[in-house]
Amino acid sequence: MKFSTNSPVKIVMLGAGGTGGHAAPHIYRLLFSIGRRVRFILVDGDAVEAKNLVRQNFSEYDLGKNKARAMAERYSDAFGLEPEYIPDFIEEKERLAALLRPDICALPKNQWYKKDGRHIKAASELVILIGAVDNNKSRKLCHEVFMEARDLVYIDSGNGEFSGQVVCGVRRAGRTMFQPVGALYPDVLDETDKFPSELSCAEASVSAPQAITANLTAATIVVDLVYNIVVLGENEVRSAPFSTRTVNVRPHIEKSRRKAA
């Protein structure tokens, strides 16, 4: 599937912990390198705790800080980008939909481009939602917003201790071109858990075991997909299940491309 390599880019990432925290610095570097109007908004209501230092991309200096703020301030400053973050959990459909709504942006003169014989001086943002959350209730929220969006790329990452998957859903002109994670893995739409803000202190302190390698692998695949879309302007990967125990990634390629090969 083709994507514009001229449009401004807005990436909204829900979750700045295990996977999001490892993906963030590479996404900042990538956006810094493309020379277009870019926005990268990190969203997370959690604060950094000592237990996070084992497998998340934080240091003792970050203890007590909001995760989204810590990531945004560290890496936006390093790459000269505007720090944008929401130190909160987004758990309302209207709020998430508003955040993902593309703006029409005026382009600098050196970025005007020709289309059908005329100069394009303004363009709609290419919007990418990255779900790096650890609960299915938030995934269901993302799924509902995605299915009502006109144009949206939704990259979802999920993993257990040693395995997981990254799924790239695409909506274009009100049609679903690539199915989102909720269509490929319907069980994630079951409301069997809670939003982060609904957890008690005891519940919040309990988490399923995860290896840092699973988070790193998921983050790498997320960055690969963002690179394909934003830099190369083409992505054929619909999903990529992986296992760190067998050091294996199995990408599912767009069928029409695979048959033509």
Protein Blocks (a to p, Z undefined) as FASTA:
>chain_A
ZZdfkbccddddehjblmmmmmmmmmmmmmmmnopacddddddfbdcdfklmmmpccdfk
lgoiafklmmmmmmmmmnopacddddbddfbfklmmmmmpccdddddfklgcceehiacf
bdcdddddddfbfbfklmmmmmmmmmmpmbdcdddddddfkbccddddddeehiafbdcf
klmmmmlmpcfbccfklpcfklmmpccdddfklmmmmmmmmmmmmmmmmmnopafbfbdc
ddfklopacddddfklmmmZZ
